[in-house]
Amino acid sequence: MPKLAAFPKAFMTALCKDGSMTVAEWIQLAADLQVDGLEWYAGFLEMEDESNWPTFRSMVEDTGKVIPMMCCSPDFTHPDSDFRKTEIEKQKRWIDMTSVLGGGYCRVLSGQRRPELSVDEGINLAADCIEACLPYATERGITLILENHYKDDFWLYPEFAQKMDVFCQLVERIDHPNFGVNYDPSNTYLAGEDPLVLLRRVSDRVVTMHASDRYLAEGTIEDLRTEEGGAEGYAKRLRHGEIGKGLNDYDAIFRELRSKGFDNWISIEDGVDGMDQLRRSVDFLKGKIAQHFDA
């Protein structure tokens, strides 16, 4: 049976930028959610102090939950080799962070889609950097998970491997037991592509998942495909929404994952309209998991 975690999507600025919410406050706010874990973000302001790491693990475990996954955003496609070396060292610190918090999965990304970067150059740079981190992760029992991502909240450019073909090339390039895919169906729409087509291409490599939902605020998916490809900032046509009420077909998604024997963590990226919305999304996903996996 897959297990559910929650991510503080609505509180990223408060936790990562202006400090108007403490990590302890988020833990307590999430304490009554009917989930098994809390996905962590390496950029929480209070995570800069390493002495806080075991304290936060204890706080979460005192609520009956665990911290299974770490969300972080290395930028491995920068043209400067010294910059990339620094990003590798950051990733190793995030791997240590994941280990201290008791997690087993630490996200990696390709990096930013800089205009001057060719596909081959970007894949080579990202693959080399991820492979440089894998021995360190393996020694600590951590699996690196590559997400089909749109754009880190604090990046200028979208993800280099945002498009399906590029993402799949990068996944195929890295063959290692401590490497897999963190599948996010909503991000595929932001690329103007079909999340089920992507899932069927990588489902045998999926080890974790982000669950969210998106709806079109205006226009069509075709508009998104033609207009948003090179946009800086978040796509304007799509909005986060309550899970089960947007574009994603969770029946089809879960059928495909079940066919591949998936039984791992699904982290909910929702609640942008409040904790009640997040609770409804939890209830929806618990129902769908029971429908498709409890047999």
C-alpha positions as CSV (number, residue, x, y, z in Angstrom):
1,M,0.0,0.0,0.0
2,P,1.4,3.4,-0.9
3,K,1.8,5.8,2.0
4,L,0.9,9.5,2.1
5,A,3.0,12.5,3.1
6,A,2.2,16.2,3.0
7,F,4.3,19.1,1.8
8,P,3.7,22.7,2.9
9,K,3.0,24.1,-0.5
10,A,1.0,27.0,0.8
11,F,3.7,28.1,3.3
12,M,6.9,28.1,1.3
13,T,7.4,31.9,1.5
14,A,6.6,31.9,5.2
15,L,9.0,29.0,5.9
16,C,11.8,29.8,3.4
17,K,11.8,33.6,2.9
18,D,10.3,35.8,5.5
19,G,10.2,33.5,8.5
20,S,6.6,34.3,9.4
21,M,6.0,30.6,10.1
22,T,8.4,28.4,12.1
23,V,9.0,24.7,11.2
24,A,7.5,23.8,14.6
25,E,4.3,25.6,13.7
26,W,4.1,23.7,10.4
27,I,4.6,20.4,12.2
28,Q,1.8,21.2,14.7
29,L,-0.5,22.5,11.9
30,A,0.0,19.2,10.1
31,A,-0.2,17.0,13.2
32,D,-3.9,16.1,12.7
33,L,-3.6,15.3,9.0
34,Q,-4.4,11.7,8.3
35,V,-1.0,11.1,6.6
36,D,2.0,9.0,7.4
37,G,4.7,11.5,6.9
38,L,5.8,15.1,6.1
39,E,7.9,15.7,3.0
40,W,10.7,18.1,3.9
41,Y,12.2,21.0,2.0
42,A,15.9,21.7,2.3
43,G,15.4,25.5,2.0
44,F,13.4,26.0,5.3
45,L,15.3,28.9,7.0
46,E,15.8,26.9,10.2
47,M,17.5,24.0,8.3
48,E,20.6,26.1,7.9
49,D,21.5,25.3,11.5
50,E,22.4,21.6,11.5
51,S,21.7,21.3,15.2
52,N,18.0,21.7,14.4
53,W,17.9,18.6,12.2
54,P,17.5,15.9,14.9
55,T,15.2,18.2,16.8
56,F,12.8,18.5,13.9
57,R,12.9,14.7,13.3
58,S,11.9,14.2,17.0
59,M,9.1,16.8,16.7
60,V,7.6,15.0,13.6
61,E,8.0,11.5,15.1
62,D,6.3,12.7,18.3
63,T,3.2,13.4,16.2
64,G,3.3,9.8,14.9
65,K,4.7,10.7,11.5
66,V,8.1,10.3,9.8
67,I,10.0,12.4,7.3
68,P,10.4,10.1,4.2
69,M,11.4,12.5,1.4
70,M,13.6,15.6,1.0
71,C,12.7,18.2,-1.6
72,C,15.7,20.2,-2.9
73,S,16.7,21.9,-6.1
74,P,20.3,21.5,-7.3
75,D,21.2,23.4,-10.4
76,F,23.4,21.1,-12.4
77,T,23.2,22.7,-15.8
78,H,25.2,25.8,-15.0
79,P,28.1,26.3,-17.6
80,D,30.7,27.1,-14.9
81,S,32.4,23.9,-13.5
82,D,33.1,25.5,-10.1
83,F,29.5,26.4,-9.8
84,R,28.5,22.8,-10.5
85,K,31.0,21.5,-8.0
86,T,29.4,23.7,-5.4
87,E,26.0,22.4,-6.3
88,I,27.3,18.8,-5.9
89,E,28.5,19.7,-2.4
90,K,25.1,21.2,-1.6
91,Q,23.4,18.0,-2.8
92,K,25.7,16.0,-0.5
93,R,24.7,18.2,2.4
94,W,21.1,17.6,1.5
95,I,21.7,13.9,1.4
96,D,23.2,14.2,5.0
97,M,20.1,16.2,6.0
98,T,17.8,13.5,4.6
99,S,19.7,10.8,6.5
100,V,19.7,12.7,9.9
101,L,15.9,13.3,9.5
102,G,15.3,9.6,8.9
103,G,14.4,9.8,5.3
104,G,15.2,7.5,2.4
105,Y,14.6,9.7,-0.7
106,C,16.3,12.9,-1.7
107,R,15.2,14.8,-4.8
108,V,17.6,15.9,-7.6
109,L,16.8,18.0,-10.5
110,S,18.6,18.7,-13.8
111,G,19.0,22.4,-13.4
112,Q,17.7,25.5,-15.1
113,R,17.0,25.6,-18.9
114,R,19.3,28.4,-19.8
115,P,18.8,29.7,-23.3
116,E,22.3,29.0,-24.5
117,L,22.2,25.3,-23.4
118,S,21.8,22.5,-26.0
119,V,19.9,19.3,-25.1
120,D,23.0,17.2,-25.3
121,E,25.1,19.6,-23.2
122,G,22.4,19.8,-20.6
123,I,22.0,16.0,-20.3
124,N,25.7,15.5,-20.1
125,L,26.1,18.1,-17.3
126,A,23.1,16.9,-15.3
127,A,23.9,13.2,-15.6
128,D,27.6,13.8,-14.6
129,C,26.6,15.7,-11.5
130,I,23.9,13.3,-10.4
131,E,26.3,10.3,-10.9
132,A,28.9,12.2,-8.9
133,C,26.4,12.3,-6.0
134,L,25.3,8.6,-6.2
135,P,28.1,7.0,-4.3
136,Y,27.7,9.4,-1.4
137,A,23.9,8.7,-1.4
138,T,24.4,5.0,-1.5
139,E,26.8,5.0,1.4
140,R,24.0,6.6,3.5
141,G,21.2,4.4,2.2
142,I,19.5,7.3,0.3
143,T,17.9,7.0,-3.1
144,L,18.1,10.1,-5.4
145,I,14.8,10.8,-7.1
146,L,14.6,12.9,-10.3
147,E,11.4,14.8,-10.7
148,N,9.7,15.8,-13.9
149,H,9.8,19.3,-12.6
150,Y,8.5,22.7,-13.9
151,K,10.5,25.3,-12.0
152,D,11.8,25.8,-8.5
153,D,10.0,28.6,-6.6
154,F,13.2,30.6,-6.5
155,W,14.7,29.9,-10.0
156,L,14.7,32.3,-12.9
157,Y,14.3,29.7,-15.7
158,P,12.2,26.6,-15.9
159,E,13.6,23.1,-15.5
160,F,16.0,22.0,-18.2
161,A,14.5,18.5,-18.3
162,Q,10.9,19.8,-18.2
163,K,9.9,18.4,-21.6
164,M,9.1,14.7,-21.7
165,D,11.7,13.6,-24.3
166,V,14.5,15.4,-22.5
167,F,13.4,14.0,-19.1
168,C,13.3,10.5,-20.4
169,Q,16.7,10.8,-22.0
170,L,18.2,11.8,-18.7
171,V,16.4,9.0,-16.8
172,E,17.6,6.4,-19.3
173,R,21.2,7.8,-19.1
174,I,21.5,7.0,-15.3
175,D,21.3,3.3,-14.4
176,H,21.8,2.9,-10.7
177,P,19.9,1.1,-7.9
178,N,19.9,4.2,-5.8
179,F,18.3,6.4,-8.5
180,G,14.7,6.6,-9.6
181,V,11.9,8.9,-10.7
182,N,9.7,11.1,-8.5
183,Y,6.6,11.4,-10.8
184,D,4.5,14.6,-10.7
185,P,1.5,14.4,-13.1
186,S,0.6,18.1,-12.8
187,N,4.1,19.3,-13.9
188,T,3.5,17.5,-17.2
189,Y,0.6,19.8,-18.0
190,L,2.9,22.7,-17.4
191,A,5.0,21.4,-20.2
192,G,1.9,21.2,-22.4
193,E,2.1,17.4,-22.4
194,D,0.1,14.4,-21.3
195,P,0.9,13.1,-17.8
196,L,-0.3,9.5,-18.6
197,V,2.0,9.3,-21.7
198,L,5.0,10.3,-19.5
199,L,4.0,7.9,-16.8
200,R,3.8,4.9,-19.2
201,R,7.3,5.8,-20.4
202,V,8.9,5.9,-16.9
203,S,6.5,3.9,-14.6
204,D,9.1,1.1,-14.2
205,R,11.5,3.7,-12.7
206,V,9.0,5.5,-10.5
207,V,9.9,5.2,-6.8
208,T,8.0,8.2,-5.3
209,M,5.2,10.5,-6.4
210,H,4.0,14.1,-5.9
211,A,0.2,14.3,-5.9
212,S,-1.5,17.6,-6.8
213,D,-4.0,18.8,-9.3
214,R,-4.2,21.7,-11.7
215,Y,-7.0,23.4,-13.5
216,L,-7.0,25.8,-16.4
217,A,-7.7,29.3,-15.2
218,E,-8.0,30.5,-18.8
219,G,-7.5,29.2,-22.3
220,T,-6.7,25.6,-23.4
221,I,-3.9,23.1,-23.0
222,E,-3.0,23.9,-26.6
223,D,-2.5,27.6,-25.5
224,L,-0.2,26.4,-22.8
225,R,1.8,24.2,-25.2
226,T,2.4,27.1,-27.6
227,E,2.7,30.1,-25.3
228,E,4.2,29.0,-22.0
229,G,7.2,27.0,-23.2
230,G,9.9,29.7,-22.6
231,A,8.2,31.7,-19.9
232,E,10.1,32.9,-16.9
233,G,8.2,32.5,-13.7
234,Y,5.3,30.1,-13.1
235,A,2.8,29.4,-15.9
236,K,-0.1,31.7,-15.7
237,R,-2.8,29.6,-17.3
238,L,-2.7,26.7,-14.7
239,R,-3.6,27.0,-11.0
240,H,-3.2,24.6,-8.1
241,G,-6.5,23.1,-7.1
242,E,-8.1,20.5,-4.8
243,I,-7.0,17.0,-5.7
244,G,-9.6,15.1,-7.6
245,K,-11.2,18.3,-9.1
246,G,-8.6,19.2,-11.6
247,L,-7.1,17.7,-14.8
248,N,-5.4,14.6,-13.5
249,D,-7.0,11.2,-13.9
250,Y,-6.0,9.5,-10.7
251,D,-7.8,6.3,-11.6
252,A,-5.6,5.9,-14.6
253,I,-2.4,7.0,-12.8
254,F,-3.0,4.5,-9.9
255,R,-3.8,1.7,-12.3
256,E,-0.5,2.2,-14.1
257,L,1.5,2.4,-10.8
258,R,-0.3,-0.6,-9.4
259,S,0.6,-2.6,-12.6
260,K,4.3,-1.9,-11.8
261,G,4.0,-2.9,-8.2
262,F,4.4,0.6,-6.8
263,D,3.9,0.7,-3.0
264,N,5.9,3.7,-1.9
265,W,5.5,7.3,-0.8
266,I,3.0,9.8,-2.4
267,S,3.5,13.3,-1.2
268,I,0.7,15.8,-1.4
269,E,1.5,19.2,-2.8
270,D,-1.8,21.0,-2.1
271,G,-3.5,23.3,0.4
272,V,-2.8,26.6,-1.3
273,D,-6.4,27.6,-0.4
274,G,-6.1,26.4,3.2
275,M,-5.8,23.4,5.5
276,D,-9.4,22.3,4.9
277,Q,-8.6,21.9,1.2
278,L,-5.5,19.8,2.1
279,R,-7.7,17.6,4.3
280,R,-10.1,17.0,1.5
281,S,-7.2,16.1,-0.8
282,V,-6.0,13.6,1.8
283,D,-9.4,12.1,1.9
284,F,-9.6,11.8,-1.9
285,L,-6.3,10.1,-2.2
286,K,-6.9,7.7,0.7
287,G,-10.1,6.6,-1.1
288,K,-8.3,6.2,-4.4
289,I,-5.4,4.3,-2.8
290,A,-7.9,1.9,-1.1
291,Q,-9.8,1.5,-4.4
292,H,-6.7,0.6,-6.5
293,F,-4.2,-0.9,-4.1
294,D,-6.1,-2.5,-1.3
295,A,-6.7,-5.8,-2.9
